[in-house]
Amino acid sequence: MNRSADLTTFTVPSEGIISPPLFFREEHLGRGTRTNILLGTLRVRGEEDDEDAGLSSYQEVKVVLKVLGSIHRDISLAFFETASMMRQVSHKHIVLLHGMCGRNLENIMVEEYFQLGPLDQFMMRQQVPLSTLWKFQVATQLASALSYLEDKKLVHGFVCTKNILLARDGLDASEGGPFIKLSDPGIPITVLTREECVGRIPWIAPECIKTVNNLSVAADKWGFGTTLWEICYNGEVPLKDKMLTEKEQFYSAECQLATPDCEELAQLMTHCMNYDPKMRPFFRAIVRDMDMLVEQNPSIKPVPTQEVDPTRFEKRFLRKIRDLGEGHFGRVELCRYDPRGDRTGEMVAVKSLKPENREEQNNNLWKEIGILKELYHENIVKYKGICQEEGSPAIKLIMEYLPEGSLKDYLPRHRNKTINDLISYAVQICKGMEYLGRQNYIHRDLAARNVLVENESTVKIGDFGLTKSIKENKTYYKVNDDHDSPVFWYAPECLLQRKFFLASDVWSFGMTLYELITYCDPHSSPMALFLKMMGKTHGQMTVTRLVTILDEGKRLPRPEPCPEEVYNLMRKCWEHAPDMRITFQQLIEDLSRMLQKP
């Protein structure tokens, strides 16, 4: 459709809530279930802005606006749940959600835009048959995205070719094949009418027709099977001529769609469209089977691309999406590394120094890079590489992007987390810290703000800007410069002698555990509570009074929701003498034991 509509130019901040300062006209792209789909423009602040100097530049990016009209406000919560699911993911074959916006009584999801549009429409437009290799590559990429969601225990809910966008058609052999992005599922089936649910047969799984409460990852496997059928038949719509009663009967009789000629995909499709949800294969197994098929069949093996160093990133290919956070010396941004310029590159977190601090802090950033390169653990943020222009001292650290942000930001938004959820996070933090200690590193800045959330069940330790290595013949590290130190998370020996032991990180973990148990409530933070104990103070006097309080044996009080046994572990972290403190290994054992209790 080519209708014009009054739209908004949106500006996106780091928290993903998008404000609408400007208006102009753009295209109407079509309709989803109870939504209008429009084309808009997003304004992203430039990389080198200096707001203090009054300098501000913006780049404009075309985006898709999925608008839930005011007449559907009764299902706005379900619409936000879809947005929340998309906000948690970061995968090269899943569409990026820029954020949400409210306009009048409408709710709007703001997502990436791709000119080639949905996969089904593209396939049906093609005059020349698409090759088996092309179709297999598309199917493999979709399986990869769904395997990622399965690992994160997230359910898409409406896998089909119209929810797959084509970022690159790959028809030219030099392009390296097609590149797809799985879009959001739209309005979840949990709020659809029965008529709307039946209309989605055969994408919606049979068990979900009986009751939408059966929606699970197994349902996505069925939808994947139906989507394979669409891919094999060049975007044709299965059961398109059937009435709703006939569609219901199709499931009641446990019928199967016609088997496509593409043997490589037909068998996978059959396995996924098993009427018994328990018999459908895991996506991880599907990806493995597809990889094996590639090895066995040269006709579907893509041409290998030229090998490049994956840890070297070129600045010209880094496309800023939005700010993720900012500190005294530097900032972290969400970027897409996009050498092809077609938005098929991966999302990464990019840490760089502010222009005024580059010369002073460059060595420290190089040290952080050197440390992060050596670390590999499931609960430590992954190093990806560096970006440095030839002849320039300026450097950027490239890390994996974790969409949920820090625990400090995440927990206040998710106060429904149970005590077991919080203890599970604590165990993971201890495992990451125990690994770090085994590598002879002291973190020196362990706090909820530096623990990142990958998904609702996984956290990772980040920000190694203050981390130090212990020399082989020593058990501690002595710091000569304590500028901008997080003193309220520091143990007495750090404050008084500037000595940092492995046990000093245990003390900081006790403070971090306190933050977790209080859901990172700023009124209950270590800083707020210690300042309350100390009274009015400032400058170096703050450290002096803090040392006095700790020497007197005063500690943070047990917060109201905190079980006694958890608080007892905190107290073991806060023993005055480092050698009297509990170890991370013992913390892992004790906290894990708590998780096993009813």
TORRO-790609 format. One line per field, with one value per residue (C-alpha): x, y, z; residue in three letters. Coordinates in steps of 0.5 Angstrom, whole numbers. Example, Ala and Ser with C-alpha at 12.3 -4.5 7.8 and 13.67 -1.06 7.14 Angstrom:
BEGIN
east = [25, 27] $
north = [-9, -2] $
up = [16, 14] $
lumke = [ALA, SER] $
% end
This chain:
BEGIN
east = [0, 2, -2, 1, 0, 2, 8, 13, 21, 23, 29, 32, 35, 39, 33, 29, 23, 22, 20, 17, 19, 18, 12, 12, 9, 11, 8, 3, 6, 0, -3, -2, -7, -10, -4, -2, 5, 8, 14, 18, 24, 29, 34, 40, 45, 52, 58, 62, 57, 58, 52, 56, 58, 52, 54, 49, 48, 43, 43, 36, 35, 28, 24, 18, 13, 8, 2, -3, -9, -13, -19, -15, -12, -15, -9, -4, -1, 0, 3, 8, 10, 12, 16, 19, 21, 24, 28, 31, 34, 40, 42, 44, 38, 33, 30, 33, 27, 29, 24, 17, 13, 6, 3, -4, -8, -3, 2, 8, 14, 20, 24, 29, 26, 29, 27, 26, 20, 17, 20, 14, 12, 19, 19, 13, 15, 21, 20, 26, 26, 30, 36, 36, 42, 38, 32, 37, 41, 35, 32, 39, 39, 32, 34, 39, 35, 30, 35, 38, 31, 30, 37, 34, 27, 23, 17, 16, 9, 8, 14, 12, 15, 11, 14, 21, 24, 30, 36, 40, 37, 43, 41, 48, 53, 58, 54, 55, 48, 41, 41, 34, 32, 26, 21, 17, 10, 5, 0, 1, -5, -6, -11, -13, -20, -21, -23, -17, -13, -16, -15, -7, -7, -3, 2, -1, 1, -5, -4, -5, -12, -14, -12, -7, -4, 0, 4, 11, 18, 15, 10, 15, 18, 11, 11, 18, 16, 10, 15, 20, 14, 13, 20, 20, 14, 16, 12, 5, 0, -1, -9, -11, -17, -20, -25, -24, -28, -24, -18, -20, -22, -15, -12, -18, -16, -8, -7, 0, 1, 4, 11, 15, 20, 26, 29, 34, 28, 22, 25, 26, 19, 16, 20, 18, 10, 9, 2, 6, 10, 14, 17, 19, 27, 30, 33, 40, 39, 36, 42, 46, 43, 43, 50, 51, 47, 51, 57, 54, 51, 56, 50, 48, 54, 56, 62, 67, 68, 75, 78, 79, 81, 75, 78, 79, 74, 74, 71, 68, 63, 61, 54, 52, 45, 44, 48, 48, 51, 56, 62, 67, 72, 68, 62, 59, 54, 50, 53, 52, 58, 56, 62, 56, 52, 46, 44, 46, 52, 52, 50, 56, 57, 63, 67, 71, 74, 71, 75, 78, 80, 83, 91, 90, 86, 88, 93, 88, 83, 89, 90, 82, 83, 89, 85, 78, 82, 85, 78, 73, 67, 60, 59, 64, 62, 65, 71, 70, 76, 78, 77, 83, 85, 91, 96, 91, 92, 84, 82, 75, 74, 68, 64, 58, 52, 47, 40, 38, 43, 46, 42, 42, 37, 34, 32, 28, 24, 23, 21, 17, 24, 23, 29, 31, 32, 36, 40, 41, 44, 49, 51, 53, 57, 61, 62, 65, 69, 72, 74, 77, 81, 84, 87, 90, 86, 82, 76, 76, 69, 64, 57, 50, 52, 57, 53, 50, 44, 44, 37, 32, 36, 43, 48, 55, 60, 63, 67, 74, 77, 79, 81, 89, 93, 97, 104, 106, 110, 104, 97, 95, 95, 97, 94, 97, 92, 85, 81, 74, 74, 67, 69, 62, 63, 71, 73, 77, 84, 83, 80, 86, 92, 90, 91, 87, 86, 82, 78, 77, 73, 69, 67, 65, 61, 57, 55, 53, 49, 46, 44, 41, 36, 34, 32, 37, 33, 37, 34, 37, 44, 50, 52, 45, 45, 53, 52, 46, 50, 55, 51, 53, 60, 64, 71, 76, 73, 68, 73, 75, 69, 67, 73, 72, 65, 67, 73, 67, 64, 58, 55, 49, 43, 39, 34, 27, 26, 32, 33, 37, 42, 43, 44, 49, 53, 54, 56, 62, 64, 64, 69, 74, 81, 81, 84, 77, 72, 69, 71, 68, 68, 65, 60, 58, 57, 53, 48, 47, 45, 40, 37, 36, 32, 24] $
north = [0, 7, 11, 17, 18, 23, 20, 22, 22, 19, 20, 14, 14, 9, 6, 5, 9, 14, 21, 24, 31, 32, 30, 29, 24, 17, 11, 6, -1, -6, -9, -14, -17, -11, -7, -2, -2, 4, 7, 12, 16, 15, 20, 18, 22, 23, 19, 25, 30, 35, 37, 41, 45, 46, 41, 36, 32, 27, 21, 19, 12, 9, 5, 0, 3, -2, 2, -1, 3, 6, 2, -4, -1, -7, -12, -6, -11, -17, -12, -9, -17, -18, -12, -14, -21, -17, -13, -19, -21, -20, -24, -23, -26, -23, -16, -10, -7, 0, 2, 3, 10, 13, 17, 20, 13, 9, 4, 4, -1, 2, -4, -4, -3, -7, -5, -12, -13, -20, -27, -29, -23, -23, -31, -30, -24, -28, -30, -35, -41, -40, -45, -51, -47, -41, -44, -48, -42, -38, -44, -45, -38, -38, -45, -41, -35, -40, -44, -38, -36, -44, -43, -37, -40, -35, -37, -33, -35, -34, -37, -36, -33, -26, -25, -26, -20, -20, -16, -18, -22, -26, -27, -25, -30, -25, -23, -29, -31, -29, -26, -26, -23, -26, -20, -20, -25, -19, -20, -26, -32, -31, -25, -27, -30, -37, -35, -31, -37, -42, -37, -38, -46, -49, -44, -45, -51, -56, -56, -49, -49, -54, -48, -43, -44, -50, -44, -47, -47, -54, -49, -46, -52, -54, -46, -48, -54, -50, -44, -50, -52, -44, -44, -50, -48, -41, -37, -40, -40, -47, -49, -42, -44, -48, -45, -44, -51, -54, -52, -55, -61, -62, -62, -66, -71, -70, -69, -67, -62, -64, -67, -62, -64, -61, -67, -64, -60, -64, -69, -64, -61, -68, -68, -61, -62, -68, -68, -70, -64, -68, -72, -65, -64, -59, -53, -55, -61, -59, -54, -60, -64, -58, -57, -65, -64, -59, -63, -69, -65, -61, -58, -54, -52, -45, -42, -40, -33, -30, -31, -24, -23, -23, -19, -13, -8, -2, 4, 6, 0, 1, 4, 7, 5, 8, 10, 4, 8, 13, 14, 19, 17, 14, 11, 5, 5, 0, -1, -5, -8, -8, -8, -10, -3, -7, -8, -15, -14, -16, -12, -10, -6, -1, 2, 8, 14, 21, 26, 30, 23, 19, 21, 21, 14, 10, 6, 4, 2, -2, -6, -7, -10, -15, -17, -19, -22, -27, -29, -34, -36, -37, -31, -26, -22, -24, -20, -19, -15, -8, -2, 3, 7, 7, 12, 14, 13, 13, 6, 2, -4, -9, -13, -18, -14, -16, -13, -13, -8, -8, -11, -4, -2, -9, -11, -5, -7, -14, -14, -20, -24, -29, -30, -36, -32, -27, -33, -36, -29, -29, -36, -34, -28, -32, -37, -32, -29, -35, -36, -29, -31, -37, -33, -29, -22, -18, -14, -8, -6, -11, -8, -9, -4, -8, -15, -15, -19, -23, -26, -27, -33, -31, -26, -24, -20, -14, -7, -9, -2, -3, -10, -12, -18, -20, -22, -29, -28, -23, -25, -17, -11, -4, 2, 8, 12, 11, 17, 15, 9, 6, 6, 4, -3, -3, -7, -4, -6, -2, 4, 4, 1, 1, -6, -11, -18, -24, -23, -16, -18, -22, -16, -13, -19, -18, -11, -14, -19, -14, -10, -16, -18, -11, -11, -5, 0, 6, 8, 1, 2, 1, 8, 11, 7, 8, 16, 15, 12, 17, 23, 30, 29, 30, 29, 25, 26, 21, 15, 17, 16, 10, 7, 8, 5, -1, -2, -1, -7, -4, -7, -6, -8, -14, -12, -14, -19, -22, -29, -30, -35, -31, -25, -29, -31, -23, -22, -28, -23, -17, -20, -15, -19, -21, -28, -29, -28, -34, -36, -35, -43, -44, -38, -42, -49, -45, -41, -47, -51, -46, -47, -54, -53, -53] $
up = [0, -1, 3, 7, 14, 19, 23, 28, 28, 34, 38, 42, 49, 52, 56, 50, 51, 45, 45, 39, 38, 30, 25, 18, 13, 10, 7, 10, 9, 11, 17, 22, 27, 30, 28, 23, 20, 18, 15, 20, 21, 28, 30, 33, 36, 33, 36, 38, 41, 46, 49, 54, 49, 45, 40, 37, 31, 29, 24, 21, 20, 17, 21, 22, 26, 29, 31, 36, 35, 41, 40, 42, 49, 52, 49, 50, 56, 51, 46, 51, 53, 45, 46, 52, 49, 43, 48, 51, 45, 40, 35, 28, 25, 29, 28, 32, 37, 38, 43, 45, 44, 46, 42, 44, 46, 41, 43, 38, 37, 33, 29, 24, 17, 11, 4, 1, 6, 8, 5, 3, -2, -4, -6, -10, -14, -17, -24, -24, -19, -13, -12, -7, -4, -3, 0, 5, 7, 9, 13, 16, 19, 21, 25, 28, 31, 34, 37, 40, 43, 45, 49, 52, 54, 50, 45, 39, 38, 30, 26, 18, 12, 13, 20, 16, 13, 8, 9, 3, -3, -5, -12, -14, -13, -10, -5, -1, -1, 2, 9, 13, 20, 24, 26, 32, 33, 33, 38, 42, 41, 48, 47, 40, 39, 37, 30, 29, 32, 27, 22, 23, 22, 20, 23, 30, 33, 34, 42, 42, 38, 44, 49, 48, 55, 51, 47, 48, 44, 42, 38, 35, 32, 29, 26, 23, 20, 16, 14, 11, 7, 5, 3, -1, -5, -6, -1, -3, 3, 6, 6, 3, 0, 6, 11, 18, 19, 14, 18, 24, 21, 18, 25, 28, 23, 24, 17, 14, 9, 2, 2, -2, -7, -4, 0, 4, 8, 7, 12, 17, 16, 17, 24, 26, 24, 29, 33, 39, 42, 46, 39, 36, 35, 39, 35, 37, 34, 28, 27, 28, 23, 18, 18, 17, 11, 8, 9, 6, 0, -4, -8, -2, 1, 0, -3, 3, 4, 5, 12, 16, 23, 27, 33, 28, 27, 22, 25, 18, 19, 26, 26, 32, 34, 41, 48, 53, 59, 61, 66, 68, 63, 57, 54, 52, 46, 42, 35, 29, 25, 18, 13, 8, 9, 9, 16, 16, 21, 29, 34, 39, 45, 44, 50, 48, 52, 52, 47, 53, 57, 51, 52, 60, 60, 54, 57, 62, 57, 53, 60, 60, 53, 55, 61, 58, 52, 57, 60, 58, 62, 61, 67, 64, 59, 52, 49, 41, 39, 38, 33, 32, 26, 23, 26, 31, 39, 40, 41, 42, 46, 42, 47, 46, 47, 53, 51, 59, 61, 68, 75, 77, 72, 71, 78, 80, 73, 75, 83, 81, 81, 87, 92, 89, 82, 86, 89, 82, 80, 86, 85, 77, 80, 85, 79, 75, 81, 83, 76, 76, 82, 79, 73, 79, 78, 83, 80, 85, 82, 83, 84, 81, 76, 73, 73, 66, 65, 58, 60, 65, 68, 66, 68, 67, 70, 66, 66, 68, 68, 75, 75, 77, 76, 82, 81, 82, 89, 92, 95, 94, 89, 92, 89, 88, 85, 88, 84, 83, 87, 89, 97, 99, 96, 99, 105, 110, 108, 101, 104, 110, 106, 99, 99, 95, 96, 93, 99, 98, 92, 97, 101, 95, 93, 100, 98, 91, 94, 99, 92, 89, 96, 96, 88, 87, 91, 91, 98, 101, 97, 101, 99, 102, 108, 110, 109, 114, 119, 118, 118, 114, 111, 105, 101, 105, 111, 108, 107, 114, 118, 113, 116, 123, 122, 120, 125, 130, 127, 124, 118, 114, 117, 115, 110, 111, 105, 106, 109, 116, 112, 106, 111, 115, 108, 107, 114, 113, 107, 111, 116, 118, 117, 109, 111, 116, 110, 106, 100, 93, 92, 99, 97, 91, 95, 101, 96, 91, 97, 99, 92, 93, 99, 98] $
lumke = [MET, ASN, ARG, SER, ALA, ASP, LEU, THR, THR, PHE, THR, VAL, PRO, SER, GLU, GLY, ILE, ILE, SER, PRO, PRO, LEU, PHE, PHE, ARG, GLU, GLU, HIS, LEU, GLY, ARG, GLY, THR, ARG, THR, ASN, ILE, LEU, LEU, GLY, THR, LEU, ARG, VAL, ARG, GLY, GLU, GLU, ASP, ASP, GLU, ASP, ALA, GLY, LEU, SER, SER, TYR, GLN, GLU, VAL, LYS, VAL, VAL, LEU, LYS, VAL, LEU, GLY, SER, ILE, HIS, ARG, ASP, ILE, SER, LEU, ALA, PHE, PHE, GLU, THR, ALA, SER, MET, MET, ARG, GLN, VAL, SER, HIS, LYS, HIS, ILE, VAL, LEU, LEU, HIS, GLY, MET, CYS, GLY, ARG, ASN, LEU, GLU, ASN, ILE, MET, VAL, GLU, GLU, TYR, PHE, GLN, LEU, GLY, PRO, LEU, ASP, GLN, PHE, MET, MET, ARG, GLN, GLN, VAL, PRO, LEU, SER, THR, LEU, TRP, LYS, PHE, GLN, VAL, ALA, THR, GLN, LEU, ALA, SER, ALA, LEU, SER, TYR, LEU, GLU, ASP, LYS, LYS, LEU, VAL, HIS, GLY, PHE, VAL, CYS, THR, LYS, ASN, ILE, LEU, LEU, ALA, ARG, ASP, GLY, LEU, ASP, ALA, SER, GLU, GLY, GLY, PRO, PHE, ILE, LYS, LEU, SER, ASP, PRO, GLY, ILE, PRO, ILE, THR, VAL, LEU, THR, ARG, GLU, GLU, CYS, VAL, GLY, ARG, ILE, PRO, TRP, ILE, ALA, PRO, GLU, CYS, ILE, LYS, THR, VAL, ASN, ASN, LEU, SER, VAL, ALA, ALA, ASP, LYS, TRP, GLY, PHE, GLY, THR, THR, LEU, TRP, GLU, ILE, CYS, TYR, ASN, GLY, GLU, VAL, PRO, LEU, LYS, ASP, LYS, MET, LEU, THR, GLU, LYS, GLU, GLN, PHE, TYR, SER, ALA, GLU, CYS, GLN, LEU, ALA, THR, PRO, ASP, CYS, GLU, GLU, LEU, ALA, GLN, LEU, MET, THR, HIS, CYS, MET, ASN, TYR, ASP, PRO, LYS, MET, ARG, PRO, PHE, PHE, ARG, ALA, ILE, VAL, ARG, ASP, MET, ASP, MET, LEU, VAL, GLU, GLN, ASN, PRO, SER, ILE, LYS, PRO, VAL, PRO, THR, GLN, GLU, VAL, ASP, PRO, THR, ARG, PHE, GLU, LYS, ARG, PHE, LEU, ARG, LYS, ILE, ARG, ASP, LEU, GLY, GLU, GLY, HIS, PHE, GLY, ARG, VAL, GLU, LEU, CYS, ARG, TYR, ASP, PRO, ARG, GLY, ASP, ARG, THR, GLY, GLU, MET, VAL, ALA, VAL, LYS, SER, LEU, LYS, PRO, GLU, ASN, ARG, GLU, GLU, GLN, ASN, ASN, ASN, LEU, TRP, LYS, GLU, ILE, GLY, ILE, LEU, LYS, GLU, LEU, TYR, HIS, GLU, ASN, ILE, VAL, LYS, TYR, LYS, GLY, ILE, CYS, GLN, GLU, GLU, GLY, SER, PRO, ALA, ILE, LYS, LEU, ILE, MET, GLU, TYR, LEU, PRO, GLU, GLY, SER, LEU, LYS, ASP, TYR, LEU, PRO, ARG, HIS, ARG, ASN, LYS, THR, ILE, ASN, ASP, LEU, ILE, SER, TYR, ALA, VAL, GLN, ILE, CYS, LYS, GLY, MET, GLU, TYR, LEU, GLY, ARG, GLN, ASN, TYR, ILE, HIS, ARG, ASP, LEU, ALA, ALA, ARG, ASN, VAL, LEU, VAL, GLU, ASN, GLU, SER, THR, VAL, LYS, ILE, GLY, ASP, PHE, GLY, LEU, THR, LYS, SER, ILE, LYS, GLU, ASN, LYS, THR, TYR, TYR, LYS, VAL, ASN, ASP, ASP, HIS, ASP, SER, PRO, VAL, PHE, TRP, TYR, ALA, PRO, GLU, CYS, LEU, LEU, GLN, ARG, LYS, PHE, PHE, LEU, ALA, SER, ASP, VAL, TRP, SER, PHE, GLY, MET, THR, LEU, TYR, GLU, LEU, ILE, THR, TYR, CYS, ASP, PRO, HIS, SER, SER, PRO, MET, ALA, LEU, PHE, LEU, LYS, MET, MET, GLY, LYS, THR, HIS, GLY, GLN, MET, THR, VAL, THR, ARG, LEU, VAL, THR, ILE, LEU, ASP, GLU, GLY, LYS, ARG, LEU, PRO, ARG, PRO, GLU, PRO, CYS, PRO, GLU, GLU, VAL, TYR, ASN, LEU, MET, ARG, LYS, CYS, TRP, GLU, HIS, ALA, PRO, ASP, MET, ARG, ILE, THR, PHE, GLN, GLN, LEU, ILE, GLU, ASP, LEU, SER, ARG, MET, LEU, GLN, LYS, PRO] $
% end
